[in-house]
């Protein structure tokens, strides 16, 4: 499964190479914006929100959609932690029997 993580484009690192700096939950990383730039100047993307996957901004989203996506990702993470805790508990019970 491929998940895109919301990030906000905060600066352009190379207009020629269509590279930008995105803030993803407080972590800044360089991403390729070629998929979302189109023919417009990449500088127009500053402040925009995008779904980012393996270093590529894949699609533009609005701020509300970004917030909702982050909420779902957090819930999935919490659910995964709970599942792992249940598995660990089951392994301990299996060893004890």
N, CA, C and O atoms as CSV, one atom per row, in Angstrom:
chain,resi,resn,atom,element,x,y,z
A,1,UNK,N,N,0.844,-1.161,0.000
A,1,UNK,CA,C,0.000,0.000,0.000
A,1,UNK,C,C,0.896,1.234,0.000
A,1,UNK,O,O,1.898,1.288,0.713
A,2,UNK,N,N,0.525,2.211,-0.801
A,2,UNK,CA,C,1.277,3.462,-0.867
A,2,UNK,C,C,0.501,4.548,-0.144
A,2,UNK,O,O,-0.680,4.765,-0.414
A,3,UNK,N,N,1.160,5.216,0.759
A,3,UNK,CA,C,0.532,6.305,1.485
A,3,UNK,C,C,1.245,7.610,1.178
A,3,UNK,O,O,2.474,7.677,1.148
A,4,UNK,N,N,0.460,8.629,0.956
A,4,UNK,CA,C,1.023,9.965,0.820
A,4,UNK,C,C,0.868,10.689,2.138
A,4,UNK,O,O,-0.174,10.595,2.787
A,5,UNK,N,N,1.891,11.403,2.532
A,5,UNK,CA,C,1.856,12.161,3.784
A,5,UNK,C,C,1.732,13.633,3.435
A,5,UNK,O,O,2.475,14.126,2.586
A,6,UNK,N,N,0.817,14.341,4.065
A,6,UNK,CA,C,0.659,15.768,3.756
A,6,UNK,C,C,1.889,16.572,4.157
A,6,UNK,O,O,2.459,16.380,5.231
A,7,UNK,N,N,2.275,17.461,3.280
A,7,UNK,CA,C,3.369,18.378,3.557
A,7,UNK,C,C,3.083,19.716,2.896
A,7,UNK,O,O,2.397,19.788,1.877
A,8,UNK,N,N,3.616,20.766,3.487
A,8,UNK,CA,C,3.425,22.114,2.931
A,8,UNK,C,C,4.729,22.572,2.286
A,8,UNK,O,O,5.794,22.501,2.899
A,9,UNK,N,N,4.637,23.039,1.049
A,9,UNK,CA,C,5.803,23.548,0.341
A,9,UNK,C,C,6.178,24.884,0.980
A,9,UNK,O,O,5.367,25.810,1.013
A,10,UNK,N,N,7.416,24.980,1.488
A,10,UNK,CA,C,7.822,26.197,2.197
A,10,UNK,C,C,8.887,27.003,1.463
A,10,UNK,O,O,9.052,28.195,1.723
A,11,UNK,N,N,9.610,26.359,0.548
A,11,UNK,CA,C,10.580,27.096,-0.261
A,11,UNK,C,C,10.962,26.266,-1.478
A,11,UNK,O,O,10.715,25.061,-1.527
A,12,UNK,N,N,11.561,26.921,-2.449
A,12,UNK,CA,C,12.029,26.251,-3.661
A,12,UNK,C,C,13.541,26.115,-3.546
A,12,UNK,O,O,14.242,27.104,-3.331
A,13,UNK,N,N,14.039,24.902,-3.688
A,13,UNK,CA,C,15.489,24.690,-3.597
A,13,UNK,C,C,16.144,24.711,-4.979
A,13,UNK,O,O,17.314,25.076,-5.093
A,14,UNK,N,N,15.418,24.328,-6.025
A,14,UNK,CA,C,15.948,24.393,-7.388
A,14,UNK,C,C,14.777,24.445,-8.366
A,14,UNK,O,O,14.138,23.432,-8.651
A,15,UNK,N,N,14.514,25.636,-8.867
A,15,UNK,CA,C,13.419,25.793,-9.828
A,15,UNK,C,C,13.701,24.992,-11.095
A,15,UNK,O,O,12.791,24.392,-11.667
A,16,UNK,N,N,14.944,24.981,-11.530
A,16,UNK,CA,C,15.307,24.256,-12.749
A,16,UNK,C,C,15.042,22.762,-12.631
A,16,UNK,O,O,14.566,22.139,-13.580
A,17,UNK,N,N,15.346,22.185,-11.473
A,17,UNK,CA,C,15.162,20.753,-11.253
A,17,UNK,C,C,13.797,20.428,-10.656
A,17,UNK,O,O,13.490,19.264,-10.396
A,18,UNK,N,N,12.974,21.462,-10.438
A,18,UNK,CA,C,11.646,21.317,-9.824
A,18,UNK,C,C,11.732,20.638,-8.461
A,18,UNK,O,O,11.013,19.683,-8.169
A,19,UNK,N,N,12.641,21.166,-7.634
A,19,UNK,CA,C,12.818,20.669,-6.272
A,19,UNK,C,C,12.393,21.743,-5.281
A,19,UNK,O,O,12.657,22.930,-5.475
A,20,UNK,N,N,11.738,21.310,-4.230
A,20,UNK,CA,C,11.263,22.235,-3.206
A,20,UNK,C,C,11.509,21.635,-1.829
A,20,UNK,O,O,11.778,20.442,-1.690
A,21,UNK,N,N,11.411,22.485,-0.821
A,21,UNK,CA,C,11.476,22.036,0.567
A,21,UNK,C,C,10.049,21.985,1.090
A,21,UNK,O,O,9.314,22.970,1.027
A,22,UNK,N,N,9.665,20.814,1.611
A,22,UNK,CA,C,8.337,20.634,2.179
A,22,UNK,C,C,8.468,20.408,3.678
A,22,UNK,O,O,9.378,19.720,4.140
A,23,UNK,N,N,7.556,20.991,4.419
A,23,UNK,CA,C,7.475,20.775,5.856
A,23,UNK,C,C,6.458,19.668,6.082
A,23,UNK,O,O,5.270,19.836,5.807
A,24,UNK,N,N,6.933,18.536,6.585
A,24,UNK,CA,C,6.086,17.388,6.855
A,24,UNK,C,C,6.090,17.151,8.361
A,24,UNK,O,O,7.024,16.558,8.901
A,25,UNK,N,N,5.051,17.612,9.025
A,25,UNK,CA,C,4.936,17.472,10.484
A,25,UNK,C,C,6.157,18.004,11.212
A,25,UNK,O,O,6.643,17.380,12.155
A,26,UNK,N,N,6.654,19.151,10.777
A,26,UNK,CA,C,7.783,19.787,11.435
A,26,UNK,C,C,9.143,19.374,10.906
A,26,UNK,O,O,10.160,19.950,11.293
A,27,UNK,N,N,9.174,18.386,10.031
A,27,UNK,CA,C,10.433,17.937,9.431
A,27,UNK,C,C,10.494,18.484,8.014
A,27,UNK,O,O,9.577,18.289,7.216
A,28,UNK,N,N,11.588,19.170,7.716
A,28,UNK,CA,C,11.746,19.728,6.370
A,28,UNK,C,C,12.589,18.792,5.532
A,28,UNK,O,O,13.652,18.331,5.947
A,29,UNK,N,N,12.073,18.521,4.321
A,29,UNK,CA,C,12.809,17.640,3.431
A,29,UNK,C,C,12.615,18.098,1.993
A,29,UNK,O,O,11.615,18.728,1.648
A,30,UNK,N,N,13.595,17.764,1.169
A,30,UNK,CA,C,13.518,18.145,-0.230
A,30,UNK,C,C,12.631,17.147,-0.981
A,30,UNK,O,O,12.751,15.935,-0.807
A,31,UNK,N,N,11.741,17.685,-1.818
A,31,UNK,CA,C,10.853,16.855,-2.614
A,31,UNK,C,C,10.834,17.340,-4.051
A,31,UNK,O,O,11.076,18.514,-4.329
A,32,UNK,N,N,10.547,16.429,-4.948
A,32,UNK,CA,C,10.403,16.752,-6.356
A,32,UNK,C,C,8.953,17.179,-6.574
A,32,UNK,O,O,8.031,16.452,-6.202
A,33,UNK,N,N,8.745,18.352,-7.174
A,33,UNK,CA,C,7.393,18.877,-7.380
A,33,UNK,C,C,6.960,18.840,-8.842
A,33,UNK,O,O,5.976,19.481,-9.211
A,34,UNK,N,N,7.678,18.103,-9.671
A,34,UNK,CA,C,7.363,18.050,-11.100
A,34,UNK,C,C,5.935,17.580,-11.358
A,34,UNK,O,O,5.291,18.066,-12.288
A,35,UNK,N,N,5.430,16.649,-10.559
A,35,UNK,CA,C,4.079,16.111,-10.762
A,35,UNK,C,C,2.984,17.128,-10.473
A,35,UNK,O,O,1.883,17.013,-11.010
A,36,UNK,N,N,3.263,18.110,-9.645
A,36,UNK,CA,C,2.221,19.076,-9.280
A,36,UNK,C,C,2.457,20.462,-9.852
A,36,UNK,O,O,1.577,21.318,-9.763
A,37,UNK,N,N,3.625,20.705,-10.439
A,37,UNK,CA,C,3.965,22.045,-10.907
A,37,UNK,C,C,3.254,22.420,-12.201
A,37,UNK,O,O,2.873,23.576,-12.388
A,38,UNK,N,N,3.075,21.467,-13.077
A,38,UNK,CA,C,2.499,21.786,-14.378
A,38,UNK,C,C,3.387,22.783,-15.117
A,38,UNK,O,O,4.612,22.718,-15.021
A,39,UNK,N,N,2.776,23.692,-15.843
A,39,UNK,CA,C,3.530,24.696,-16.595
A,39,UNK,C,C,3.754,25.982,-15.808
A,39,UNK,O,O,4.472,26.873,-16.262
A,40,UNK,N,N,3.147,26.081,-14.638
A,40,UNK,CA,C,3.277,27.296,-13.816
A,40,UNK,C,C,4.661,27.338,-13.177
A,40,UNK,O,O,5.297,26.298,-13.006
A,41,UNK,N,N,5.130,28.531,-12.823
A,41,UNK,CA,C,6.417,28.637,-12.110
A,41,UNK,C,C,6.337,27.885,-10.774
A,41,UNK,O,O,5.336,27.975,-10.063
A,42,UNK,N,N,7.394,27.149,-10.445
A,42,UNK,CA,C,7.371,26.379,-9.194
A,42,UNK,C,C,7.251,27.284,-7.973
A,42,UNK,O,O,6.778,26.845,-6.924
A,43,UNK,N,N,7.671,28.537,-8.095
A,43,UNK,CA,C,7.552,29.472,-6.973
A,43,UNK,C,C,6.090,29.665,-6.557
A,43,UNK,O,O,5.809,30.020,-5.412
A,44,UNK,N,N,5.163,29.432,-7.489
A,44,UNK,CA,C,3.735,29.551,-7.168
A,44,UNK,C,C,3.272,28.490,-6.178
A,44,UNK,O,O,2.191,28.616,-5.601
A,45,UNK,N,N,4.075,27.446,-5.973
A,45,UNK,CA,C,3.705,26.361,-5.061
A,45,UNK,C,C,3.996,26.672,-3.600
A,45,UNK,O,O,3.526,25.954,-2.717
A,46,UNK,N,N,4.760,27.723,-3.324
A,46,UNK,CA,C,5.079,28.044,-1.926
A,46,UNK,C,C,3.787,28.292,-1.158
A,46,UNK,O,O,2.955,29.108,-1.556
A,47,UNK,N,N,3.636,27.578,-0.059
A,47,UNK,CA,C,2.428,27.658,0.762
A,47,UNK,C,C,1.406,26.588,0.433
A,47,UNK,O,O,0.468,26.372,1.201
A,48,UNK,N,N,1.571,25.910,-0.702
A,48,UNK,CA,C,0.626,24.872,-1.106
A,48,UNK,C,C,0.838,23.603,-0.285
A,48,UNK,O,O,1.938,23.338,0.200
A,49,UNK,N,N,-0.228,22.828,-0.139
A,49,UNK,CA,C,-0.174,21.532,0.525
A,49,UNK,C,C,-0.191,20.447,-0.532
A,49,UNK,O,O,-0.877,20.574,-1.546
A,50,UNK,N,N,0.561,19.379,-0.301
A,50,UNK,CA,C,0.625,18.269,-1.245
A,50,UNK,C,C,0.737,16.957,-0.494
A,50,UNK,O,O,1.205,16.912,0.644
A,51,UNK,N,N,0.300,15.890,-1.147
A,51,UNK,CA,C,0.551,14.556,-0.619
A,51,UNK,C,C,1.912,14.126,-1.135
A,51,UNK,O,O,2.165,14.154,-2.340
A,52,UNK,N,N,2.787,13.727,-0.221
A,52,UNK,CA,C,4.175,13.414,-0.558
A,52,UNK,C,C,4.415,11.931,-0.317
A,52,UNK,O,O,4.051,11.377,0.720
A,53,UNK,N,N,5.040,11.308,-1.313
A,53,UNK,CA,C,5.354,9.884,-1.227
A,53,UNK,C,C,6.752,9.669,-1.797
A,53,UNK,O,O,7.027,10.060,-2.932
A,54,UNK,N,N,7.621,9.062,-1.029
A,54,UNK,CA,C,9.012,8.756,-1.372
A,54,UNK,C,C,9.714,9.896,-2.103
A,54,UNK,O,O,10.356,9.684,-3.132
A,55,UNK,N,N,9.586,11.097,-1.565
A,55,UNK,CA,C,10.323,12.239,-2.105
A,55,UNK,C,C,9.668,12.950,-3.265
A,55,UNK,O,O,10.276,13.842,-3.857
A,56,UNK,N,N,8.445,12.580,-3.610
A,56,UNK,CA,C,7.718,13.230,-4.696
A,56,UNK,C,C,6.400,13.798,-4.179
A,56,UNK,O,O,5.657,13.122,-3.468
A,57,UNK,N,N,6.120,15.045,-4.543
A,57,UNK,CA,C,4.808,15.633,-4.272
A,57,UNK,C,C,3.886,15.105,-5.364
A,57,UNK,O,O,4.034,15.461,-6.534
A,58,UNK,N,N,2.939,14.258,-4.983
A,58,UNK,CA,C,2.121,13.541,-5.967
A,58,UNK,C,C,0.847,14.279,-6.366
A,58,UNK,O,O,0.423,14.187,-7.518
A,59,UNK,N,N,0.232,15.004,-5.443
A,59,UNK,CA,C,-0.992,15.733,-5.767
A,59,UNK,C,C,-1.183,16.878,-4.795
A,59,UNK,O,O,-0.758,16.821,-3.641
A,60,UNK,N,N,-1.831,17.914,-5.286
A,60,UNK,CA,C,-2.142,19.068,-4.447
A,60,UNK,C,C,-3.407,18.785,-3.643
A,60,UNK,O,O,-4.351,18.175,-4.144
A,61,UNK,N,N,-3.413,19.230,-2.408
A,61,UNK,CA,C,-4.589,19.118,-1.545
A,61,UNK,C,C,-4.757,20.443,-0.824
A,61,UNK,O,O,-3.853,21.279,-0.831
A,62,UNK,N,N,-5.915,20.635,-0.202
A,62,UNK,CA,C,-6.087,21.862,0.576
A,62,UNK,C,C,-5.722,21.596,2.036
A,62,UNK,O,O,-5.517,20.451,2.438
A,63,UNK,N,N,-5.645,22.648,2.807
A,63,UNK,CA,C,-5.199,22.528,4.204
A,63,UNK,C,C,-6.131,21.651,5.037
A,63,UNK,O,O,-5.679,20.897,5.899
A,64,UNK,N,N,-7.431,21.754,4.774
A,64,UNK,CA,C,-8.394,20.936,5.515
A,64,UNK,C,C,-8.186,19.447,5.223
A,64,UNK,O,O,-8.214,18.619,6.134
A,65,UNK,N,N,-7.979,19.118,3.953
A,65,UNK,CA,C,-7.728,17.726,3.581
A,65,UNK,C,C,-6.416,17.236,4.191
A,65,UNK,O,O,-6.314,16.081,4.603
A,66,UNK,N,N,-5.412,18.114,4.248
A,66,UNK,CA,C,-4.137,17.756,4.870
A,66,UNK,C,C,-4.340,17.405,6.338
A,66,UNK,O,O,-3.802,16.408,6.820
A,67,UNK,N,N,-5.114,18.222,7.050
A,67,UNK,CA,C,-5.364,17.970,8.472
A,67,UNK,C,C,-6.125,16.659,8.677
A,67,UNK,O,O,-5.794,15.881,9.572
A,68,UNK,N,N,-7.136,16.417,7.853
A,68,UNK,CA,C,-7.905,15.176,7.976
A,68,UNK,C,C,-7.032,13.961,7.691
A,68,UNK,O,O,-7.135,12.947,8.381
A,69,UNK,N,N,-6.184,14.055,6.691
A,69,UNK,CA,C,-5.291,12.946,6.355
A,69,UNK,C,C,-4.336,12.665,7.504
A,69,UNK,O,O,-4.105,11.503,7.840
A,70,UNK,N,N,-3.777,13.707,8.113
A,70,UNK,CA,C,-2.871,13.501,9.245
A,70,UNK,C,C,-3.605,12.843,10.407
A,70,UNK,O,O,-3.043,11.981,11.082
A,71,UNK,N,N,-4.862,13.239,10.650
A,71,UNK,CA,C,-5.649,12.616,11.720
A,71,UNK,C,C,-5.821,11.119,11.463
A,71,UNK,O,O,-5.661,10.306,12.373
A,72,UNK,N,N,-6.147,10.759,10.218
A,72,UNK,CA,C,-6.329,9.345,9.874
A,72,UNK,C,C,-5.011,8.588,10.030
A,72,UNK,O,O,-4.996,7.477,10.560
A,73,UNK,N,N,-3.905,9.180,9.572
A,73,UNK,CA,C,-2.611,8.518,9.706
A,73,UNK,C,C,-2.241,8.304,11.171
A,73,UNK,O,O,-1.670,7.272,11.526
A,74,UNK,N,N,-2.563,9.272,12.014
A,74,UNK,CA,C,-2.299,9.118,13.451
A,74,UNK,C,C,-3.146,8.000,14.037
A,74,UNK,O,O,-2.664,7.205,14.844
A,75,UNK,N,N,-4.427,7.941,13.625
A,75,UNK,CA,C,-5.301,6.869,14.120
A,75,UNK,C,C,-4.782,5.509,13.665
A,75,UNK,O,O,-4.786,4.555,14.443
A,76,UNK,N,N,-4.336,5.409,12.412
A,76,UNK,CA,C,-3.787,4.148,11.920
A,76,UNK,C,C,-2.555,3.750,12.705
A,76,UNK,O,O,-2.367,2.574,13.015
A,77,UNK,N,N,-1.715,4.719,13.029
A,77,UNK,CA,C,-0.523,4.443,13.820
A,77,UNK,C,C,-0.876,3.941,15.193
A,77,UNK,O,O,-0.248,3.010,15.696
A,78,UNK,N,N,-1.884,4.551,15.817
A,78,UNK,CA,C,-2.316,4.109,17.133
A,78,UNK,C,C,-2.905,2.713,17.057
A,78,UNK,O,O,-2.668,1.884,17.936
A,79,UNK,N,N,-3.680,2.448,15.999
A,79,UNK,CA,C,-4.257,1.115,15.830
A,79,UNK,C,C,-3.144,0.091,15.634
A,79,UNK,O,O,-3.211,-1.006,16.189
A,80,UNK,N,N,-2.126,0.432,14.855
A,80,UNK,CA,C,-1.009,-0.480,14.626
A,80,UNK,C,C,-0.273,-0.767,15.928
A,80,UNK,O,O,0.116,-1.906,16.184
A,81,UNK,N,N,-0.080,0.260,16.752
A,81,UNK,CA,C,0.579,0.062,18.049
A,81,UNK,C,C,-0.239,-0.892,18.916
A,81,UNK,O,O,0.321,-1.760,19.586
A,82,UNK,N,N,-1.567,-0.731,18.903
A,82,UNK,CA,C,-2.439,-1.595,19.691
A,82,UNK,C,C,-2.365,-3.041,19.196
A,82,UNK,O,O,-2.319,-3.974,19.998
A,83,UNK,N,N,-2.353,-3.223,17.876
A,83,UNK,CA,C,-2.254,-4.564,17.300
A,83,UNK,C,C,-0.929,-5.205,17.700
A,83,UNK,O,O,-0.899,-6.378,18.074
A,84,UNK,N,N,0.158,-4.455,17.626
A,84,UNK,CA,C,1.477,-4.983,18.008
A,84,UNK,C,C,1.501,-5.356,19.480
A,84,UNK,O,O,2.099,-6.366,19.850
A,85,UNK,N,N,0.860,-4.556,20.327
A,85,UNK,CA,C,0.807,-4.865,21.758
A,85,UNK,C,C,0.021,-6.149,21.995
A,85,UNK,O,O,0.400,-6.965,22.836
A,86,UNK,N,N,-1.066,-6.332,21.263
A,86,UNK,CA,C,-1.854,-7.559,21.409
A,86,UNK,C,C,-1.051,-8.765,20.939
A,86,UNK,O,O,-1.100,-9.822,21.569
A,87,UNK,N,N,-0.319,-8.624,19.851
A,87,UNK,CA,C,0.514,-9.730,19.357
A,87,UNK,C,C,1.589,-10.090,20.377
A,87,UNK,O,O,1.835,-11.268,20.637
A,88,UNK,N,N,2.223,-9.082,20.950
A,88,UNK,CA,C,3.258,-9.325,21.956
A,88,UNK,C,C,2.667,-10.040,23.163
A,88,UNK,O,O,3.274,-10.964,23.703
A,89,UNK,N,N,1.486,-9.611,23.582
A,89,UNK,CA,C,0.820,-10.245,24.713
A,89,UNK,C,C,0.493,-11.702,24.399
A,89,UNK,O,O,0.658,-12.576,25.250
A,90,UNK,N,N,0.029,-11.962,23.176
A,90,UNK,CA,C,-0.294,-13.331,22.769
A,90,UNK,C,C,0.965,-14.194,22.745
A,90,UNK,O,O,0.927,-15.348,23.171
A,91,UNK,N,N,2.064,-13.656,22.260
A,91,UNK,CA,C,3.321,-14.418,22.240
A,91,UNK,C,C,3.748,-14.782,23.659
A,91,UNK,O,O,4.206,-15.897,23.905
A,92,UNK,N,N,3.600,-13.843,24.588
A,92,UNK,CA,C,3.966,-14.116,25.977
A,92,UNK,C,C,3.074,-15.209,26.564
A,92,UNK,O,O,3.555,-16.087,27.279
A,93,UNK,N,N,1.776,-15.158,26.262
A,93,UNK,CA,C,0.850,-16.179,26.753
A,93,UNK,C,C,1.187,-17.544,26.136
A,93,UNK,O,O,1.125,-18.568,26.816
A,94,UNK,N,N,1.540,-17.551,24.858
A,94,UNK,CA,C,1.907,-18.806,24.191
A,94,UNK,C,C,3.147,-19.407,24.810
A,94,UNK,O,O,3.227,-20.625,24.975
A,95,UNK,N,N,4.138,-18.560,25.162
A,95,UNK,CA,C,5.362,-19.058,25.778
A,95,UNK,C,C,5.100,-19.604,27.178
A,95,UNK,O,O,5.741,-20.562,27.613
A,96,UNK,N,N,4.155,-18.986,27.874
A,96,UNK,CA,C,3.870,-19.400,29.254
A,96,UNK,C,C,3.126,-20.732,29.309
A,96,UNK,O,O,3.169,-21.423,30.326
A,97,UNK,N,N,2.435,-21.101,28.209
A,97,UNK,CA,C,1.665,-22.344,28.256
A,97,UNK,C,C,2.450,-23.557,27.877
A,97,UNK,O,O,1.914,-24.665,27.877
